[in-house]
């Protein structure tokens, strides 16, 4: 009987702890949208139907892909640095460093942005790198239905092999 009381006490303790944690630390649901903090842009994104596009990577492009992915990462870091500098109203020297880094990226990529402002240039070069990454892949005739069918075939093959 004491053992059952111990389990009952433990369950009550867990329930009490759970209620306490939920009250003091409410659950927060985060939703990261393409539009960021702009509700109008976010609502447009939510209103669109998602489209999955299947592509295969061109042969001999793995080094190019890795290089472009690293470039994209460094450009994203520059965008974050710019946002931080704008938010905290840092001096022009900080923005000059970002501008110099951007010029280096443009030279590495052999690309010249047409935008006049620094943020526009950062976004433009990011889109350029994204497009270059996309160009390393070939469109296929596969669709989501093919993916489902492949999953079912794989499931049945593994089922049959397990039962041999």
Number of C-alpha atoms within 10 A of each C-alpha: 5 7 8 9 10 11 11 12 12 12 12 12 12 12 12 12 12 12 12 12 12 11 10 9 9 9 9 6 6 6 7 9 14 13 14 11 10 10 11 10 14 15 13 11 14 12 9 8 7 8 8 9 11 14 14 10 15 11 9 9 13 12 9 13 18 12 13 17 16 12 19 20 13 16 21 15 13 20 21 12 15 20 13 12 16 12 9 9 11 12 10 10 9 14 18 12 12 21 18 12 15 21 16 12 19 16 11 10 14 8 13 13 16 10 13 8 8 17 14 14 20 23 16 16 23 19 13 16 19 15 11 15 19 14 13 17 16 12 12 10 8 12 13 12 9 11 12 11 12 12 12 12 12 12 11 12 12 11 11 10 8 8 7 5
